[in-house]
């Protein structure tokens, strides 16, 4: 069980509904995994830690509603690529991962998220080449300390890739089903932090197969089901799920670029959230960033997508989403009225909520995470406002300080489930587990993790030698 922790004399970013209040010189008492009290002059009732937060900002941890956590070893590949390039040099690279590589990639992806102040991730785990690939990724996730919904995936798998390219035609091998069932019965993992979800994008399959597998996942108790959607590049999964009677509030739709007004109404009617991932969307070119569109913004959250393409700093995603959307609005006003807008219609508060309380609603955990409140889980981050970036800004407007001035280096403390995972701007050791629900095996520092990760990268790169990207793109997309 986690020790008691008293964060005292800080500025607490406190939610009342969608409104964010600044509680100056306030304390937050954590007992076990939960927030026990919020007030002034609080005392530790049991033995524990006292962290002086004078001149610091105490914020809810950020919630990333779309991420592929396994892709760490692929960093640096995609800087000048569009989507069809990434699909081959990125997504299909799971073919070159052994289970051990999946462990190190997943562990590092989780740790990078924690370092950047993300405390909850919806992991679209398109990595299921074998039972061991899935269980090693889950073991890494549970070991990391990150709160995660691990969305076990259906994905296109390769049989052969050299100068030739051959897809595996068996979509649901027996082991895929048995692994799903075993993991579903074994969850949650990591002392309750890691639960099982489902990820699916194969909407060209027959209706009965789609209906059966989605129904099965729900019957097994998987709480979040997630899918990519971007129009017109992908089948209209929103309409299909609605027509099949499967669309419900346990679904998160990633991206939703160019979504029609009719489909946006369908999502809102069914209380389904989208995850906007602006940095990859703007680079890879699928379309507009929709999070602050008038018919979407009440059901929007934010995700990171690929940390192989960009950093895991969700604040950067929120900032890009905010400023790009403001520029889009200004451009429309200028086109229609021939003048600049007289006010900003997208405020800082709404942008902050995109990564906090609305993320919690997207994963149906608003009563547990997404804001600092008594009785909620203790997923909290602390910003150092005396840094060169944040000094003066926090005194003027704490939300502006966080959203417009801060970076990962300003995140001093990260607490997840009442356990300190980053302190004094340094990552704590991770406790490597023997299996997803196993006992602690040993503690590893980040430097030890990174050494193993670099070795794994070389193995993956070696396995990829001689694989023809052009033939893969031609087979998949009809282009080289």
N, C-alpha and C positions, 0 to 999 in steps of 0.2 A: 504494500500500500504506500502511496506517496506521502511524504511528510507534509505538515502544515507549512504554508508560506504566507507571509504578510508582506504585501506590496504597499508601502506607506508613503503618503505625502506627494502623490503624483497627480497629473491631470488625466482623469478617466474620460474616455469617449464613451458616453452612456446613451443607449437607445431608449427612446419612448416611442414605440411604433417605428415609423420611418424617420422620426426626428432625432438628431444627434445633439445631445447636450454636453457641455464641457463642465465636468465636476472638478474644480481646482482644489488642490490640497486634500485629496480624498485617499482613502485606503481601500484595498481589496484583500479580504482574507480568504485563503484557499485551504480547505481541509479535505484531505484525500484527493479525489479526482474532481471535486466540485467547488464552485464559488460559494462560500458560506455567508459572508457578509460584505456589504459595501457601505462605507460611512467614514466618519472622521474620528480620530483618536482610538482606533481599534487596537486590541491587544491579542497576542497569541494566547489561545486557551490551552494549547498543548505545546510540546517541544517542536521546534521547527526553525525555519529560516526567516529572517527579516531582511528585505531588500529595500534600501532607501531609493525612492523614486522621485526625490525632490528635483524639480526642473526637468522631469521626464514625462512622456506621454504613455499612458496605459491603454492599449487598444485591443479589441477582439482580434484573434488570429484570423488570417485571410483564408477564404475558401475558394479553391480552384476546382471548377466543375467539369473540366475536360483536359486530360493530360495522358500522354503515352510515356510512362515513367521508365520503361526499360531501355530507352534509346541513347543512354549517356555516351557509349563508345563511338557514336556516330557524329559527335559534335564537330563542327568545322566543315562539314561536307556540303552544306546546303546554301551557302551565302549568296550564290548567284543562280540559284535554281528556281524553276517554277514547279507547279504541282506534279506534272507528269515526270519530271526529273526526280523529285522527292519520293514519289511512289516506288521508284526502282532503287535509288541510292539510300533510301531511308526505310520505308515501311516493309519492303520485301527482304530487308537485311536480316530479319529474324531467322531466315533460312540459314544464315551463317553463324548463328548463336548456338552454342551448346548450353545445357542447363546451367553450368557453372558461370558462363558469360552472362546469362540472364540474371543470375543472382547479383553479380557485381554491378551490372547496369542498373538494375532496379534499386539496389541499395543506394547507389550514388544519386540516382534521380530523386529518391525520397529525401536524402540528406540535403541535397541542394534546395529542395522545397522548404525544408525546415529552416535552413540558413537564411532564406529570404522572407521568413515570417508567415509562410503558408502552414496552416495547422491541419487542414483537411483537404484531401484530393479525391476527385472521382477519376479513377484510373481506367481508361479505355485500354484494356490489356490485350491488344491484338498480337499475342505472342505464343499461342497454344500449338506448338509443334509436337508436344508430347506431354504426358502427365508430369514428368520431371521438370519441364520448362515452367509449367504453371505452379507447381509446388515450390520450386526454388525461388520464383518471383514472389510468391506469397511469404516464404520464409524471410526473404530480404525485407519485405514491407513490414512484417510484424516485428522484425529486429530493429528497424530504423527508429521507431517511436512516433511515426507519422500516423495521424488518423486518416484512414483510407477506405474507400469503397472500391474493392478490387473487382472490376467488371470483366469476368471470365468471358473470353470472346470466341465467336465464330469468325474465321478468317480464311482467305485463299492461301493454301499452302503449296509449295513447290515440290516436285519429285526430282527434278534435275535442272541444273543451271551451269552450263559451261559455255561453249559456243552455241549450244542448243538450249532450249528453254521449254520446260514441260510442267504444267500444273497438275496437282493432285486432284483427281475428279471426285474423290471420296470426301464429301463435306463434313459428315458426322460419323467418323469411325467409332467403333464400340468404345474405345478408350476415352473418347471425348465425353460421351455420356456418363460412363462410370466415374470418371474424374470429377465431373460436375456434381454428380450425386454425392460422392464422398466428401467433397469440399463443402457442399451445402449443409450436410449433416454435421460437419465438424466445426462450422463457424459459430461464434466469432473467433477471431485470432488476436494475438497480441493483447491479452487482458481486456478484450472487448473493443479495442480501437479499430480493428480491421474486419469489415464485413464483406460479404460476397454480393456482387451485382452481375449484370449480364450486358455484353456489348454485341451489337449485330448490325451489319450493313448489307447483307446479301438479299436484297429485296427483289432480285430477279428469280428467286426460287418460287415454286408454286405456293399458292395461298395456303393450302392445308399444311405444308411443311412449316411455313412461317408461323401460322396459328398454333400448331402443336408445340413448337419449341418455346415460344413466348409464354404459352399457358403452362408448360412444364416448369419453366424458371420461376414463375409466380407461385406455383404450387409447392416448389421447393423452398420458398421463403426468401428469394432474392428480392431485395428491397428497391434497388435502382436498376433500371434498364436504360441503356443509352445507345444512340445511333448518330452517325454523321448525316447531315443533309445540306446540300447546296444546289440551288436551281440555276440552270437546267442541267448541270453536269451529272446529277444523280437521280435515280428514280424517286418519285415523290413519296417518301416514306410516311410523311404526315398524313396524306390522303389515304394511303394504303392502310396504315394502322387504324385510322378512323373508320374506314370502310369495313375492315376486318373485325371491328369491335374490340380492338386491343389498346386504343389510346387512353391513357389514364395518367394520373398525377405522379406515378412512380417512374415516369420517363423523362429523360433529359435529351433534347435535340441539340447537337453541336453544330455551330456555325449559322445555319439557316440563312445564308446569303441569298439575296434576291427573293426571299420568301414573299408569296402573294398575300394580299390583304385577306383573302378568304382563308388561307392556311393559318395566318396569324390569329384570326378570330377563332379558328378551330382549336389552336393551342390554348388560348386564353380561356375558352369555354371549358376545356378539360383540365385547367390548372396545370398545364405542362410548361416547364421553363426551357429556355434556350441557353446555351453557353456560347458566348461570343469570345473569339480568340483573335483579337485584332492584328497582332504582329504577323502571324502566319497567314492570315486571310489577306492582308495588304500585300505581302510578298508573293504568295503563291497564286493570287489572282482569281479566286473564285467569285468575288463580288464585293458588295458594300458591307460595311460593319453595321449591324442592325440593332445593337443593344439599346440605343436611345431613340429608335424610331417610335413614333407616338403609339402605334398599335402593338409594340413589342415591349416597351420599357417596363411595364408592370410585371412582366414575366421573363426578365433577363437576368443572367448571371455572367460571370467572366471566367474564362479558362486560359490555360497556357499553351496547350496543344503539344508542341514539340520542343523540348529543351535541347534537342540536337540542332535546332535552328536558331534559337534565341535563349536568353537566360530564363531561369525559373522565377524571376522577380515579378510577382503578380501586380505589384504597384506599377511597374512599367506598362503592363497590359491595360490596367485601369486608366493610366495617364494617356496612353495612345488612343484608347477608345474615347475618352472624354474629349481630347483636343481635336481628333479627327472628326468626331460627330459635331462638335461646335463649328468647325470649319465647313462641314457639309451644310449645316443649317444656314450659316452666313452666306454661302454661295447661292443657295436657293433664294434667300431674301434679296440678294443683289440682282439675281436674274429676274425676279418677279417685280421688284420695286425700284431697281436701279440705285440702291443705297445700302450702306452697311446697317446691320441690325442695331437697334438702340439698347438692347439688353441681351444677356446670355440666358437662354432658356434651359440649359442643362447646368445644374449647380453642383458644387463640390459634394454636398451631402448625398445627392443621388449617385454620384460616382463611387463614393465610399461604401454606400449600401450595396452596390453591385458586387463587391468583393466580400461582404460580410453578411448582413441579414438576408439579402436576397439569395445569396449562395446557400444559406441555411434552409431557406424555403424551397429552393430547387431540389435539395436532397431530402426534403421532408423531415428536417431536424431542427426546425426553428425553436422548439421547446428545449433544445439541448445545447446548441452552438449558435454562432453568428452575432452574438452581442454579449456584453458583460452584464450579467444579472444574477441575483441570488438564486441558487439551485441549479444553474446551468453548469455544464462541464467547463473545467478551467483550461480553456484554450486561449491563451493571452500572449500578446507581445508587448515589449517595452521599447520605446524609442529614446535615444539619447539626443535631447534637443540642444545640447551645448556643442554639437559638432559644427564644423565650418558650414555644412549644408543647411542645418536646421536652425542655427542660432538666429534669434530675432523673429523668425517666422512663427515659431510656436507661441510666442508672447502675443503676437497679433491675431493669429487664427490657427489653432491646432490642426484643423482639417487641411488647410492650405499647406501647413508644414509637412504633414504626412504625404499628401497626394501630389504636391508639386515640387517639393524640395528634398525629400528623403530618398535614400537608396538603401541597399542591403547593408552597407557599412554602418548605417545609423541604427540598425536593429540590435539592441544590446542584449535582450533576453527573449527567449521563446519558451513558453510553457505549454505542454500538451498533456491533457488528462491529469493535470496537477503535478507533472514531472518536468523539471527544467531540462531542456534539450540544447539550449544555447545560453551561455552566460558570459558577461563581460566581452561580448562580441566574438566569443570563441565557441565552436561546436563542442559539445560534450561527447564522450566516448559512446559508441553504440554497443548494445549488448546483443551479440550474435546468438540466435536461438538454434537449437539442434534441428527443429522442424517448425512449421508454421504455428503449432500450438505447443511447442516443446519448451524445455527448460533452457536457461542461459548457458551457453557453452563457453564463451570468452568475450572480453571487451576489446574493441578495436578503436583506435584513434582514426581521425580523418586521413592522416598521412599514410597509415597502413592500408586503409581502403583504397586510396588513390594509387598506391603502388600496384595492388592487385588489378585495379581497373585498367591501368596502362598496359599491363601484361595481357589482359583480356582483349584490349583493342588490337594489339598486334596479331593475336590469334585470329580474330575476326577478319582483319584485313588480309591475312595470309589465305584464309579460306575463300575469300572473294576474288583472288587472282585468277584471271582467265574467264571470268563471268562476263558475258557480252551484254552490256546495258542496252545497246541499240536493238538487239533482237528481243529483249524483254519488253521494251517500250512498243515495238512494232506488234508483238503478240497481244499485249494488253490494250493498247490504245490506237493501233493502226498507224503509228508514227515512229520515226527514229529520232 
